[in-house]
Amino acid sequence: MNKVEYIFKSQRLGFRQWRREDLDEFTMLNSDQAVMKHFPNTLTKKKVEDFIDALSNHFDKNGYTYFATEILENNEFIGMIGLAFQDYKSTFTPAIDIGWRLKRNA
């Protein structure tokens, strides 16, 4: 098993930068109807690739993002957890929100 460099850890989870190798697994997660139930639609592989790029750019700009998240015990990728700046038109923005998108088994 490769040593993973996490930005930070909880007791059970590791939070790290996004990698190109995350694309296929994150695409499967974002195409799961149950996971995406409360979103307008599922995401194509291209949309997920763009999303990963946006998350990486968000980190470069702000120092935080929705991080790729793994179980420390086995380095299993389970999705994303983190913070993001939101500035879309709403009564409560601009704001920083906490968000997550996880595999159903997580």
Contacts in CASP RR format, 6 or more apart in sequence:
PFRMAT RR
TARGET T0000
AUTHOR 0000-0000-0000
METHOD contacts of the structure
MODEL  1
MNKVEYIFKSQRLGFRQWRREDLDEFTMLNSDQAVMKHFPNTLTKKKVED
FIDALSNHFDKNGYTYFATEILENNEFIGMIGLAFQDYKSTFTPAIDIGW
RLKRNA
1 74 0 8 1.000
1 75 0 8 1.000
2 75 0 8 1.000
4 14 0 8 1.000
4 16 0 8 1.000
4 70 0 8 1.000
4 75 0 8 1.000
5 16 0 8 1.000
6 14 0 8 1.000
6 15 0 8 1.000
6 16 0 8 1.000
6 70 0 8 1.000
7 15 0 8 1.000
7 16 0 8 1.000
7 17 0 8 1.000
7 67 0 8 1.000
8 14 0 8 1.000
8 15 0 8 1.000
9 15 0 8 1.000
9 72 0 8 1.000
12 71 0 8 1.000
12 72 0 8 1.000
12 73 0 8 1.000
13 69 0 8 1.000
13 70 0 8 1.000
13 71 0 8 1.000
13 72 0 8 1.000
13 78 0 8 1.000
13 81 0 8 1.000
14 69 0 8 1.000
14 70 0 8 1.000
14 71 0 8 1.000
14 72 0 8 1.000
15 67 0 8 1.000
15 68 0 8 1.000
15 69 0 8 1.000
15 81 0 8 1.000
15 82 0 8 1.000
16 67 0 8 1.000
16 68 0 8 1.000
16 69 0 8 1.000
16 70 0 8 1.000
17 56 0 8 1.000
17 59 0 8 1.000
17 67 0 8 1.000
17 68 0 8 1.000
18 52 0 8 1.000
18 55 0 8 1.000
18 56 0 8 1.000
18 67 0 8 1.000
18 68 0 8 1.000
19 68 0 8 1.000
22 52 0 8 1.000
22 68 0 8 1.000
22 77 0 8 1.000
23 45 0 8 1.000
23 48 0 8 1.000
23 49 0 8 1.000
23 52 0 8 1.000
24 45 0 8 1.000
25 77 0 8 1.000
26 48 0 8 1.000
26 51 0 8 1.000
26 52 0 8 1.000
26 68 0 8 1.000
26 77 0 8 1.000
26 79 0 8 1.000
26 80 0 8 1.000
27 43 0 8 1.000
27 44 0 8 1.000
27 45 0 8 1.000
27 48 0 8 1.000
29 35 0 8 1.000
29 79 0 8 1.000
29 101 0 8 1.000
29 102 0 8 1.000
29 103 0 8 1.000
30 36 0 8 1.000
30 42 0 8 1.000
30 43 0 8 1.000
30 47 0 8 1.000
30 48 0 8 1.000
30 51 0 8 1.000
30 101 0 8 1.000
31 42 0 8 1.000
31 43 0 8 1.000
31 44 0 8 1.000
32 42 0 8 1.000
32 103 0 8 1.000
32 104 0 8 1.000
33 42 0 8 1.000
34 104 0 8 1.000
35 101 0 8 1.000
35 102 0 8 1.000
35 103 0 8 1.000
35 104 0 8 1.000
36 42 0 8 1.000
36 43 0 8 1.000
43 51 0 8 1.000
55 65 0 8 1.000
55 66 0 8 1.000
55 80 0 8 1.000
55 84 0 8 1.000
56 65 0 8 1.000
58 64 0 8 1.000
58 65 0 8 1.000
58 66 0 8 1.000
58 84 0 8 1.000
58 85 0 8 1.000
59 65 0 8 1.000
62 85 0 8 1.000
64 82 0 8 1.000
64 83 0 8 1.000
64 84 0 8 1.000
65 82 0 8 1.000
65 83 0 8 1.000
65 84 0 8 1.000
66 80 0 8 1.000
66 81 0 8 1.000
66 82 0 8 1.000
66 83 0 8 1.000
66 84 0 8 1.000
66 99 0 8 1.000
66 100 0 8 1.000
66 101 0 8 1.000
67 80 0 8 1.000
67 81 0 8 1.000
67 82 0 8 1.000
68 77 0 8 1.000
68 79 0 8 1.000
68 80 0 8 1.000
69 77 0 8 1.000
69 78 0 8 1.000
69 79 0 8 1.000
69 80 0 8 1.000
69 81 0 8 1.000
69 100 0 8 1.000
69 102 0 8 1.000
70 76 0 8 1.000
70 77 0 8 1.000
70 78 0 8 1.000
71 78 0 8 1.000
71 106 0 8 1.000
78 102 0 8 1.000
78 103 0 8 1.000
78 106 0 8 1.000
79 100 0 8 1.000
79 101 0 8 1.000
79 102 0 8 1.000
79 103 0 8 1.000
79 106 0 8 1.000
80 99 0 8 1.000
80 100 0 8 1.000
80 101 0 8 1.000
80 102 0 8 1.000
81 99 0 8 1.000
81 100 0 8 1.000
81 102 0 8 1.000
82 98 0 8 1.000
82 99 0 8 1.000
82 100 0 8 1.000
83 96 0 8 1.000
83 97 0 8 1.000
83 98 0 8 1.000
83 99 0 8 1.000
84 96 0 8 1.000
84 97 0 8 1.000
84 99 0 8 1.000
85 94 0 8 1.000
85 95 0 8 1.000
85 96 0 8 1.000
86 93 0 8 1.000
86 94 0 8 1.000
86 95 0 8 1.000
86 96 0 8 1.000
86 97 0 8 1.000
87 93 0 8 1.000
87 94 0 8 1.000
END
